[in-house]
């Protein structure tokens, strides 16, 4: 497949899609039923369906019975951490190996035409973005997320209450459907917060060092950001008690972070198929810093708060106007 049939490449080798990003059709009037149905299908497939499938797998094969989780014992927590490490390593590693090590697609559909491995930098551990991102993701973020997950599973086991598919399938299904919406709002709020000056310099800058993100950049964070990010699971405390919910929130955060950091617009598959990755919105955030805090979510929070960039010249113009207004506020005498 020729990526120039779907976009253009500048002199630096950076590629951008011809099609501009669109907000969820809930906010586009008049509502077009066919587009709305397509968006609803995309809400479930493939990403949320994948997170749910891995949650089922963990609940069946990794999670111990409630009576075991009533004690904060090293055994079951270490088992959970090992499973989370293995899952993230295999999932992220598959994308990283194919796209950034073997480079099976070359630069086709790659937003930033360069590869981080070819650009050593002092801002990263060992001057390597790949190694820095790998170590931070696996040995900082995953343990912090697992600690939150384990604590919530321990707390839930104390009560003796646990929603299950056999007793209350309808309620559990509703909770699983709204959990991604909670994740979206949580991510937007904490993301805007850590872009505030001091928090950005002390915390979020670690993540934004990866201007040219790769899959391992997804969870490459300062420990404070990791805690805030995986803290989405604390919302389960306000919901009917279920051992499923802390696991599902962890999986949305751990596996879902990769969605905006693949760095390629399409994944070329055998047979000629090339599905889109939905990672362009967050790539623009890494490129421009203060746009698209929520990756084109259901609630279109960036649109309503003035930080939306759809990748078009008009989006670039609006972004530049925001920069100029911000500069004027910071330098009123200029």
C-alpha positions in Angstrom: 0.0 0.0 0.0 1.3 3.4 -0.9 1.0 5.8 2.0 1.0 8.8 -0.3 -2.5 7.7 -1.5 -3.7 8.6 2.0 -1.5 11.5 3.0 1.7 13.5 2.3 5.3 13.6 3.4 7.4 16.7 4.0 11.1 17.2 3.3 12.0 15.8 6.7 10.2 12.6 6.0 7.3 13.3 8.3 4.0 11.9 7.1 0.5 13.3 7.8 -2.9 11.9 6.8 -5.1 13.7 4.2 -8.2 13.1 6.3 -8.7 15.4 9.2 -9.6 14.2 12.7 -13.3 14.4 13.6 -14.9 14.6 17.0 -17.4 11.9 18.1 -20.6 12.2 16.0 -22.6 12.9 19.2 -21.3 16.5 18.8 -21.6 16.9 15.1 -24.9 18.2 13.8 -27.0 17.0 12.2 -26.4 13.5 13.5 -25.8 11.0 10.7 -27.1 7.6 11.8 -24.6 5.6 9.7 -21.7 7.5 11.1 -23.1 7.2 14.6 -23.4 3.4 14.3 -19.9 3.2 13.0 -18.6 5.2 15.9 -20.6 3.0 18.4 -19.0 -0.1 16.9 -15.6 1.6 17.2 -16.3 2.3 20.9 -16.3 -1.4 21.5 -14.0 -2.8 18.8 -11.1 -3.3 18.8 -9.6 -1.6 21.8 -12.2 -1.9 24.5 -13.0 -5.4 23.4 -9.4 -6.3 23.8 -9.2 -4.7 27.3 -12.2 -6.7 28.3 -10.8 -9.9 26.9 -7.6 -9.5 28.8 -9.6 -8.7 32.0 -11.5 -11.9 31.6 -8.2 -13.8 31.1 -6.7 -12.3 34.2 -9.8 -12.9 36.3 -9.9 -16.5 35.3 -6.2 -17.4 35.4 -4.4 -14.9 37.6 -6.7 -13.5 40.2 -6.8 -15.6 43.4 -10.1 -16.3 45.3 -11.4 -13.5 47.6 -10.4 -15.5 50.7 -6.7 -15.3 49.5 -7.0 -11.6 48.7 -8.2 -10.8 52.2 -4.5 -10.9 53.2 -2.0 -8.5 51.7 0.3 -11.5 51.0 3.4 -11.3 48.8 2.5 -14.4 46.9 -0.7 -13.4 45.1 0.5 -9.8 44.6 3.8 -11.0 43.1 1.8 -13.3 40.8 -0.4 -10.4 39.7 2.7 -8.2 39.1 4.4 -11.0 37.1 1.3 -11.4 34.9 1.1 -7.6 34.4 4.7 -7.4 33.5 4.4 -10.3 31.1 1.3 -8.9 29.5 2.7 -5.4 28.9 6.0 -6.8 27.7 4.4 -9.1 25.1 1.8 -6.5 23.9 4.1 -3.5 23.7 7.0 -5.6 22.6 5.1 -7.0 19.6 4.4 -3.5 18.3 7.9 -2.2 19.1 9.6 -5.3 17.5 7.6 -5.1 14.3 7.6 -1.4 13.7 10.8 0.0 15.4 13.2 -2.9 15.5 12.5 -4.9 12.4 11.0 -1.8 10.8 8.8 -4.0 8.6 6.8 -0.9 7.3 9.9 1.3 7.0 8.6 4.9 7.2 5.2 4.1 5.6 2.4 5.8 7.5 4.9 7.0 10.2 4.1 10.4 11.5 7.7 11.3 12.4 10.0 10.1 9.7 12.9 9.5 12.1 13.4 6.5 14.4 14.4 7.2 18.0 17.1 4.5 18.0 18.9 6.6 15.4 18.9 9.8 17.6 20.7 9.3 21.0 19.9 12.1 23.5 21.2 13.1 26.9 17.6 13.6 28.2 17.2 9.8 28.3 18.7 7.2 30.5 21.8 5.8 28.8 21.1 8.4 26.0 18.6 5.9 24.5 14.9 6.7 24.3 14.1 3.1 23.6 15.9 1.8 26.7 14.7 4.7 28.9 11.1 4.2 27.9 11.3 0.4 28.3 12.7 0.7 31.8 10.4 3.4 33.0 7.3 1.6 31.6 8.1 -1.8 33.0 9.8 -1.0 36.3 8.2 2.2 37.3 4.7 2.5 35.9 3.6 -1.2 35.9 4.6 -1.8 39.6 2.8 1.4 40.7 -0.3 0.5 38.7 -0.2 -3.1 40.1 0.1 -1.7 43.7 -3.1 0.3 43.2 -4.8 -2.7 41.6 -3.8 -5.0 44.4 -4.8 -2.6 47.1 -8.3 -2.2 45.6 -8.7 -6.0 45.1 -7.7 -6.5 48.8 -10.2 -3.8 49.9 -13.0 -5.4 47.8 -12.2 -8.9 49.3 -12.8 -7.5 52.8 -16.4 -6.7 52.2 -17.4 -10.1 50.8 -19.5 -8.4 48.1 -18.6 -9.1 44.5 -20.7 -8.6 41.4 -20.6 -11.5 39.0 -22.0 -12.5 35.6 -24.1 -15.2 37.2 -25.9 -13.0 39.7 -26.1 -9.4 38.2 -24.9 -9.6 34.6 -26.9 -6.5 33.6 -25.4 -4.2 36.2 -21.9 -5.5 35.6 -22.3 -5.0 31.8 -23.4 -1.4 32.4 -20.4 -0.7 34.6 -18.0 -2.1 32.1 -19.6 0.0 29.3 -19.3 3.3 31.3 -15.8 2.5 32.7 -14.1 3.8 29.5 -16.0 7.0 29.9 -14.7 7.4 33.4 -11.2 6.7 32.2 -11.5 9.3 29.5 -12.6 12.1 31.9 -10.0 11.1 34.5 -7.2 11.1 32.0 -8.3 14.5 30.6 -8.4 16.1 34.1 -5.1 14.8 35.4 -3.5 15.4 32.0 -4.5 19.1 32.0 -3.3 19.3 35.7 0.2 18.0 35.0 0.6 20.5 32.1 0.5 23.3 34.7 4.0 24.9 34.9 5.6 23.4 38.0 4.0 20.0 37.6 5.0 19.9 34.0 8.6 20.7 34.8 8.9 18.3 37.8 6.7 15.5 36.6 5.2 15.4 33.1 8.3 16.5 31.2 9.6 13.0 31.7 6.9 11.7 29.4 7.2 14.6 26.9 10.9 14.0 26.4 9.6 11.4 23.9 8.7 13.9 21.2 8.8 11.1 18.7 6.8 8.5 20.7 7.0 4.7 20.3 5.0 2.0 22.0 7.4 1.9 25.0 6.8 5.7 25.4 3.2 4.9 26.4 3.9 4.3 30.1 7.3 6.1 30.3 6.4 8.4 33.2 7.5 10.0 36.4 6.3 8.0 39.4 3.9 10.8 40.4 2.3 10.7 36.9 2.1 7.0 37.0 0.2 7.1 40.3 -2.2 9.7 39.0 -2.7 7.9 35.7 -3.4 4.5 37.2 -5.4 6.2 39.9 -8.3 5.9 37.6 -8.9 2.6 39.3 -9.9 4.4 42.5 -13.2 5.3 40.9 -14.2 1.7 41.5 -14.6 2.7 45.1 -17.6 4.8 44.1 -19.1 1.9 42.2 -20.8 -1.4 43.2 -18.1 -3.7 44.5 -16.6 -6.0 41.9 -13.3 -7.7 41.5 -13.6 -7.1 37.8 -13.5 -3.3 38.0 -10.0 -2.7 39.4 -8.6 -5.2 36.9 -10.5 -3.6 34.0 -9.4 -0.1 35.0 -5.8 -1.3 35.2 -6.0 -3.0 31.7 -7.6 0.1 30.1 -4.7 2.2 31.5 -1.9 -0.2 31.0 -2.7 -1.7 27.6 -4.7 1.4 26.4 -1.8 3.8 26.8 -0.3 2.3 23.6 -3.2 3.5 21.5 -1.8 7.1 21.2 1.9 6.1 21.0 2.2 3.7 18.1 3.6 6.4 15.9 2.0 5.0 12.8 -1.3 5.9 11.2 -1.9 2.4 9.8 -0.6 -1.1 10.5 0.1 -3.0 7.3 -1.1 -6.6 7.6 -0.7 -9.7 5.4 -3.2 -9.7 2.6 -3.1 -6.0 2.0 -5.3 -4.8 4.9 -4.1 -1.7 6.7 -6.3 -0.7 9.6 -6.0 2.7 11.2 -4.5 3.0 14.7 -6.4 6.1 16.0 -3.0 7.4 17.3 -2.9 10.7 15.3 -4.6 12.9 17.9 -2.2 12.0 20.6 0.8 12.3 18.2 -0.2 15.9 17.6 -0.2 16.4 21.4 3.4 15.2 21.6 4.3 17.3 18.6 2.6 20.5 19.7 2.5 20.1 23.5 -0.8 21.7 24.5 -3.5 20.3 22.1 -5.5 17.1 22.2 -5.3 16.2 25.9 -7.9 13.6 25.5 -7.3 12.0 22.2 -10.6 12.7 20.5 -12.8 11.1 23.1 -16.5 10.5 23.5 -17.1 13.8 25.3 -15.0 15.9 22.9 -13.5 17.6 26.0 -10.7 19.2 23.9 -13.3 20.7 21.6 -15.2 22.3 24.4 -12.1 23.6 26.3 -10.4 25.0 23.2 -7.5 22.6 22.9 -8.7 20.6 19.9 -6.5 20.2 16.9 -7.8 18.1 14.0 -4.6 18.1 12.0 -5.9 20.6 9.4 -4.5 24.0 8.5 -7.5 25.6 10.3 -6.6 23.6 13.4 -3.0 24.8 13.1 -4.3 28.4 12.8 -6.4 28.1 15.9 -3.5 26.6 17.8 -1.3 29.5 16.8 -3.9 32.0 17.9 -4.0 30.3 21.3 -0.2 30.5 21.5 -0.3 34.2 20.8 -3.0 34.9 23.3 -1.1 32.9 26.0 2.1 34.9 25.1 0.2 38.1 25.5 -1.1 37.2 28.9 2.4 36.1 30.1 4.0 39.3 28.7 1.4 42.1 29.0 4.0 44.8 28.6 5.4 43.4 25.4 
